[in-house]
Amino acid sequence: MKKELFGNRATGKLVPIANVAGATHAFIPNPLPPNWTWPADLWPLLLKAHTAMARLDGIGKHLPDAEIILTPLQNREAQRSSSLEGTVTDPVQQALFQLDPRASPDTDGADAYREVFNYSQALKLRQATMDKLPLSLRLIRRLHGVLMADVRGADKNPGEFRKHQNQIGRPPRYVPPPPHLLNEPLDALEKYLHSEWDVDPLVAAFLAHYQFEAIHPFMDGNGRVGRVLLAICIAEWCGLSNQWLYMSAYYDRFKDEYINRLLRVSTAGEWKEWIAFCLRGVIAQADDTQRRCDLLIAANKRFQKTVAGLRGGSVRLSSIVDQLFTSPVTTVTAVQQRYRVTYPTARSDLLKLERAKIVEMLPHTPQITYYCRRIIKIIHSDDASSVDGQ
């Protein structure tokens, strides 16, 4: 870490450290809120971001079953956030792993699939603990414990703040606070999570995201924890009906700028540039997600109409279709167990959906497996506008 990059506008202080090759100092960020005046020329961008977010939230509010689009969005977020860390998995194989880790044919990549699976579980953790656990350091540790369970880095004290110095990059591009000085910035962050801000709550969420990444309190998994926490803060602080907005795809697309913007806040106090970058991301992600939601809803309606017209169609077939949106890969055994029917009946149900071109068989799997190509394409295409509306 180059000490000379931290000028008189740096948003914290440098402290000397030893035993980090390529660095003589670590950085401790000042407590939030920053000593920064909101620039008037950001108001139009903030308004546009809120408008895009409100349109997206409106879709979810009026769905009878929000899970048919929320779970696919969470699965996409899990893969894109992991991609930022260099973990890339095949969407179909990932869905198969999430259905049953033992059934995944790609056993060599099981660790990567587990990382993505854990991220999805961490997103769901907040929904399960909403009434029991406030936004807090305790919640942050719980998120880390879920994210790091049974994956690389699992030996680095999941759910516990670090007791050793870490660094970002080799040689280090950035060195966060030494472990013996972590308590003060972490306590200040927790206070900020519960404070009344003098900025818009969406802006406050991005300030908190910077602060968490600058503190980097765990030995591993900080980026993933920070992005889960960001999704939670945006949803709760901005009054969304659920976690509809995720930023990882945008940060992944502009990875170098994301990293540099975070660093420039520390070294040069470039809050305006960081917030403007994030607000542009909100607009892009809200518009992209709205398109995906529209496509998922249209696909569900079309599939349900098809099922209703099948000879021998049933309520169970309709339910299987809905289940494909939360897990676009399924097996005969999974259907048998979920609906408590015989194996031949489950096989017959999936054959009907195959003939209706809703699912197709997935080859080279230990048991008879089907997947929905349409749902996979809607969720995981790089650009939602490139997906046809059929």
C-alpha positions in Angstrom: 0.0 0.0 0.0 1.4 3.3 -1.1 1.4 5.7 1.9 1.8 8.7 -0.4 -1.6 8.1 -2.0 -3.3 9.2 1.2 -3.4 12.9 1.0 -5.0 15.6 3.2 -8.5 14.6 2.0 -8.1 11.0 3.2 -11.1 9.8 5.2 -9.2 8.2 8.0 -5.7 7.8 9.5 -2.7 5.7 8.8 -1.1 3.7 11.5 2.3 1.9 11.3 2.3 -1.9 11.0 4.9 -4.6 10.7 5.1 -8.0 8.9 3.1 -7.0 5.8 5.4 -7.2 2.8 5.0 -4.1 0.6 3.3 -2.0 3.3 4.4 0.0 6.3 1.0 1.4 7.3 -2.6 0.3 7.7 -5.7 2.5 7.2 -8.4 3.2 9.9 -11.5 4.9 8.4 -13.1 7.8 10.3 -16.5 7.0 11.8 -19.6 7.8 9.7 -21.1 10.2 8.8 -18.4 11.7 6.7 -17.4 15.3 6.8 -19.0 15.9 3.5 -21.7 18.2 2.1 -24.2 16.7 -0.2 -23.7 18.2 -3.7 -26.8 19.6 -5.2 -26.0 18.3 -8.7 -26.6 14.7 -7.4 -30.3 15.3 -6.6 -31.5 14.4 -10.2 -29.5 11.2 -10.1 -30.8 10.3 -6.6 -34.4 11.0 -7.7 -34.0 8.8 -10.8 -32.6 6.0 -8.7 -35.5 6.2 -6.3 -38.0 6.2 -9.2 -36.4 3.2 -10.8 -36.4 1.4 -7.4 -40.1 2.2 -6.7 -41.1 0.8 -10.1 -39.3 -2.4 -9.3 -40.8 -2.7 -5.8 -44.2 -2.2 -7.3 -43.9 -5.4 -9.3 -43.2 -7.5 -6.2 -45.9 -5.9 -4.1 -48.7 -7.1 -6.3 -47.7 -10.7 -6.8 -49.7 -13.4 -5.1 -46.5 -15.4 -4.6 -43.4 -13.2 -4.6 -41.1 -16.2 -4.3 -41.5 -17.1 -8.0 -39.3 -14.1 -8.8 -37.5 -13.3 -5.5 -35.7 -16.7 -5.3 -34.5 -16.5 -9.0 -33.2 -13.0 -8.3 -31.4 -14.2 -5.2 -29.8 -17.1 -7.1 -28.6 -14.6 -9.7 -27.2 -12.3 -7.0 -25.4 -15.3 -5.4 -23.6 -16.2 -8.6 -22.7 -12.6 -9.6 -21.4 -11.7 -6.1 -19.3 -14.9 -6.1 -18.0 -14.1 -9.6 -16.6 -10.9 -8.2 -14.4 -13.1 -5.9 -13.3 -15.2 -8.9 -15.8 -18.1 -8.2 -17.7 -18.9 -11.4 -20.2 -21.8 -11.6 -22.5 -23.1 -14.3 -26.1 -22.0 -13.7 -27.7 -25.4 -14.4 -25.1 -27.3 -12.4 -25.5 -24.7 -9.6 -29.3 -25.3 -9.5 -28.7 -29.1 -9.5 -26.3 -28.6 -6.5 -28.8 -26.5 -4.6 -31.4 -29.2 -5.2 -29.1 -31.9 -3.9 -25.4 -31.4 -3.4 -24.8 -35.1 -3.7 -26.4 -35.2 -7.1 -24.0 -32.7 -8.7 -21.9 -34.4 -11.3 -19.2 -31.8 -11.0 -17.7 -33.0 -7.7 -14.4 -31.3 -8.5 -16.1 -27.9 -8.3 -18.2 -28.7 -5.2 -16.4 -26.0 -3.2 -17.3 -23.3 -5.7 -21.0 -24.5 -5.8 -21.1 -24.5 -2.0 -19.9 -20.9 -1.9 -22.7 -19.8 -4.2 -25.2 -21.9 -2.3 -24.1 -20.4 1.0 -24.6 -16.9 -0.4 -28.2 -17.7 -1.3 -28.7 -19.0 2.3 -27.2 -15.8 3.7 -29.7 -13.7 1.8 -32.5 -15.8 3.2 -31.1 -15.6 6.8 -32.2 -12.0 7.2 -35.8 -12.9 6.3 -35.8 -15.6 8.9 -34.3 -13.5 11.7 -36.0 -10.2 11.0 -38.0 -10.1 14.2 -35.2 -11.6 16.3 -32.0 -10.0 15.3 -31.5 -6.3 14.4 -28.9 -4.9 12.0 -25.9 -5.4 14.2 -22.4 -6.8 14.5 -24.0 -10.0 15.7 -26.0 -10.3 12.5 -22.9 -9.5 10.5 -21.1 -12.4 12.3 -24.0 -14.7 11.6 -24.0 -13.8 7.9 -20.2 -14.6 7.8 -20.8 -17.9 9.5 -23.3 -19.0 6.9 -21.2 -17.7 4.0 -18.1 -19.5 5.1 -19.6 -22.9 6.1 -17.8 -25.8 4.6 -15.9 -23.8 1.9 -12.4 -22.5 1.4 -11.6 -20.2 4.2 -13.8 -22.2 6.6 -10.6 -22.7 8.7 -10.4 -18.9 9.2 -12.9 -18.6 12.1 -16.3 -18.3 10.4 -18.5 -15.9 12.3 -15.6 -14.3 14.2 -13.8 -11.1 13.6 -10.2 -11.5 12.7 -7.3 -11.7 15.1 -4.6 -11.3 12.4 -3.7 -8.6 9.9 -5.1 -9.1 6.4 -4.6 -7.2 3.2 -6.2 -6.6 -0.2 -4.0 -7.6 -3.1 -0.5 -9.0 -3.2 1.5 -6.8 -3.1 -1.1 -5.0 -1.0 -3.3 -2.4 -2.7 -5.0 -1.6 0.6 -4.3 -2.7 4.2 -7.3 -2.4 6.6 -7.1 -1.7 10.4 -4.9 -3.9 12.5 -6.8 -6.5 14.5 -6.1 -4.9 17.9 -7.7 -1.6 16.6 -10.8 -3.2 15.1 -13.2 -2.7 18.0 -13.5 1.1 17.7 -14.4 1.3 14.0 -16.7 -1.7 14.3 -18.5 -0.2 17.2 -18.9 3.0 15.3 -20.3 1.2 12.3 -22.9 -0.6 14.5 -23.9 2.8 15.9 -24.3 4.2 12.4 -26.6 1.3 11.4 -29.0 2.5 14.1 -28.5 6.2 13.8 -30.7 8.9 12.2 -28.9 10.1 9.1 -28.9 13.5 7.6 -28.7 11.9 4.1 -31.1 9.9 2.1 -31.4 6.3 3.3 -30.2 4.9 -0.1 -27.1 7.1 0.2 -26.6 6.0 3.8 -26.6 2.3 2.6 -23.7 3.0 0.2 -21.8 5.0 2.9 -22.2 1.9 5.2 -21.0 -0.4 2.4 -17.8 1.6 1.9 -17.3 1.6 5.7 -17.6 -2.1 6.0 -15.3 -2.8 3.1 -12.7 -0.3 4.5 -12.8 -2.1 7.9 -12.6 -5.5 6.3 -13.2 -7.2 9.7 -12.9 -10.9 8.6 -9.9 -12.9 7.4 -11.9 -14.0 4.3 -15.3 -13.4 2.8 -15.5 -9.6 3.4 -16.7 -8.8 -0.1 -19.6 -11.3 0.1 -20.7 -10.3 3.6 -20.5 -6.6 2.5 -22.8 -7.1 -0.5 -25.3 -9.2 1.5 -25.4 -6.5 4.1 -25.9 -3.8 1.4 -28.9 -5.7 -0.1 -30.4 -5.9 3.4 -29.8 -2.2 4.1 -31.3 -1.0 0.8 -34.4 -3.1 1.3 -35.0 -2.2 4.9 -33.8 1.5 5.0 -35.6 2.3 1.7 -38.8 0.6 2.8 -38.9 -2.0 0.0 -41.4 -4.8 0.3 -38.6 -7.3 -0.1 -35.0 -7.6 -1.3 -35.7 -6.7 -4.9 -32.5 -4.8 -5.6 -29.0 -6.4 -5.7 -25.8 -4.6 -6.8 -23.3 -7.4 -7.5 -24.0 -7.7 -11.2 -23.3 -4.0 -11.7 -20.2 -4.1 -9.5 -19.0 -7.2 -11.3 -19.5 -5.6 -14.7 -17.5 -2.5 -13.6 -15.2 -4.4 -11.2 -12.1 -2.2 -11.7 -14.1 1.0 -11.2 -15.8 -0.5 -8.1 -12.5 -1.3 -6.5 -10.9 2.0 -7.5 -13.9 4.1 -6.3 -13.7 2.4 -2.9 -10.0 3.1 -2.6 -10.4 6.7 -3.8 -12.8 7.4 -0.9 -10.1 6.3 1.5 -7.2 8.0 -0.2 -8.8 11.2 -1.5 -12.3 11.6 0.1 -14.1 11.1 -3.2 -17.5 10.5 -1.7 -19.4 12.3 -4.5 -17.8 10.1 -7.2 -18.5 6.9 -5.1 -22.2 7.8 -4.5 -22.7 8.8 -8.1 -21.2 5.5 -9.3 -23.6 3.6 -7.0 -26.7 5.6 -7.9 -26.0 4.9 -11.6 -25.8 1.2 -10.5 -29.2 1.4 -8.8 -30.8 2.7 -11.9 -29.1 0.1 -14.1 -29.9 -2.8 -11.8 -33.5 -1.7 -11.1 -34.2 -1.5 -14.8 -32.5 -4.8 -15.6 -34.3 -6.5 -12.7 -37.6 -5.1 -13.7 -37.1 -6.6 -17.2 -36.2 -10.0 -15.7 -39.3 -9.9 -13.4 -41.6 -9.1 -16.3 -40.1 -12.0 -18.3 -40.4 -14.4 -15.3 -44.0 -13.4 -14.7 -44.9 -13.8 -18.4 -43.2 -17.2 -18.5 -45.1 -18.4 -15.4 -48.4 -17.3 -16.9 -47.6 -19.0 -20.2 -46.6 -22.2 -18.5 -49.7 -22.2 -16.3 -51.9 -21.7 -19.3 -50.2 -24.6 -21.1 -50.6 -26.9 -18.1 -54.3 -25.9 -17.7 -54.8 -27.1 -21.3 -53.1 -30.4 -20.9 -55.1 -33.5 -20.9 -54.9 -34.9 -17.4 -53.7 -31.5 -16.1 -53.8 -31.2 -12.3 -53.2 -28.8 -9.4 -50.0 -30.7 -8.8 -48.6 -29.9 -12.3 -49.4 -26.3 -11.7 -47.5 -26.4 -8.4 -44.5 -28.1 -10.1 -44.4 -25.3 -12.6 -44.3 -22.7 -9.8 -41.6 -24.7 -8.0 -39.4 -24.5 -11.2 -39.1 -20.8 -10.6 -37.5 -21.3 -7.2 -35.5 -24.3 -8.4 -35.3 -24.6 -12.2 -33.8 -28.1 -12.0 -35.7 -31.0 -10.6 -35.7 -34.8 -10.5 -38.3 -37.5 -10.5 -37.3 -38.3 -6.9 -37.6 -34.7 -5.8 -41.2 -34.5 -7.2 -42.1 -37.9 -5.7 -40.9 -36.8 -2.3 -42.3 -33.3 -2.4 -45.8 -34.3 -3.4 -45.8 -37.7 -1.7 -46.8 -39.6 -4.9 -45.4 -42.8 -6.4 -42.3 -42.7 -8.6 -44.3 -43.6 -11.8 -46.7 -40.7 -11.1 -43.8 -38.2 -10.6 -42.2 -39.5 -13.8 -45.5 -39.1 -15.6 -45.9 -35.6 -14.4 -42.5 -34.6 -15.7 -43.0 -36.3 -19.0 -46.1 -34.2 -19.5 -44.1 -31.1 -18.8 -41.4 -32.3 -21.2 -43.9 -32.9 -24.0 -45.3 -29.4 -23.3 -41.8 -28.1 -23.9 -41.7 -26.5 -20.4 -38.8 -28.7 -19.2 -36.2 -30.8 -20.9 -34.1 -33.7 -19.7 -30.6 -33.0 -18.4 -28.1 -35.6 -19.6 -25.3 -37.2 -17.7 -26.9 -37.1 -14.2 -27.1 -40.0 -11.7 -30.9 -39.9 -11.8 -33.6 -38.7 -14.2 -33.3 -34.9 -14.1 -35.1 -32.1 -15.9 -34.5 -28.4 -16.1 -36.3 -25.3 -17.5 -34.1 -23.7 -20.1 -36.3 -20.6 -20.3 -36.1 -19.8 -16.6 -32.3 -20.3 -16.6 -31.9 -18.0 -19.6 -34.0 -15.2 -18.0 -32.2 -15.4 -14.7 -28.6 -15.7 -15.9 -28.3 -13.9 -19.2 -25.8 -11.1 -19.0 -28.2 -8.6 -20.4 -32.0 -8.9 -19.7 -32.8 -6.7 -22.7 -31.3 -9.4 -25.0 -33.8 -12.0 -23.8 -36.8 -12.3 -26.1 -40.2 -11.9 -24.6 -41.6 -15.2 -25.9 
